Amino acid sequence: MKRLCIISLFILLAGCAPAQSTAQEATPTTQSVYQLGIPDACQSMEDGLCVMSPAGETLGGGKTTVIKQAPVAHFLNQTTAVQIKVGDWTLVFDPGGNIPFSVGMTFPNAKLYPQEKGVGLDIQNGGTKCTQLNGEFMDFIMQSAQNGVQEVDPISSFDIVFMASCNGESQSLQGRVKMSQQ
């Protein structure tokens, strides 16, 4: 025990942090890996989808897309995973572990839904989809029927910002999908 304490003290004095586990937990947090925020082009958006895609990014084709129509949303298979459709886009947000959405909560380390365990995310544009995905999302409001109890359709409102990297691309798609109180 003394040896471990001395080694730990030496590491601390040397200005080095002890080695940490490389496994990344998919735990909801208020901290964002990507510094999530509402993209400038999406700030004033009412109901719909706003997606910003840098040059070379596959899903969005390297352009900004704004679709001003009410999304169609529902919970999937008695879980807290939400599928949202707007135009040719389909998005799935899953907090993982049957954790409910919570206002202002960030869900980091999202992987392709439903293939991975934990936080899941899927974004498809027409026939274009990812075979591998890394990202995160944050919900500003999520309400469903029966006094805000989730897992009950219909979903009455949401405002979700997200960022995702598809198929190992270095560019990330960033966006916002929103539905006001119905």
Order of alpha helices (4+ residues) and beta strands (2+ residues): alpha-beta-beta-beta-beta-beta-beta-beta-beta-beta-beta-beta
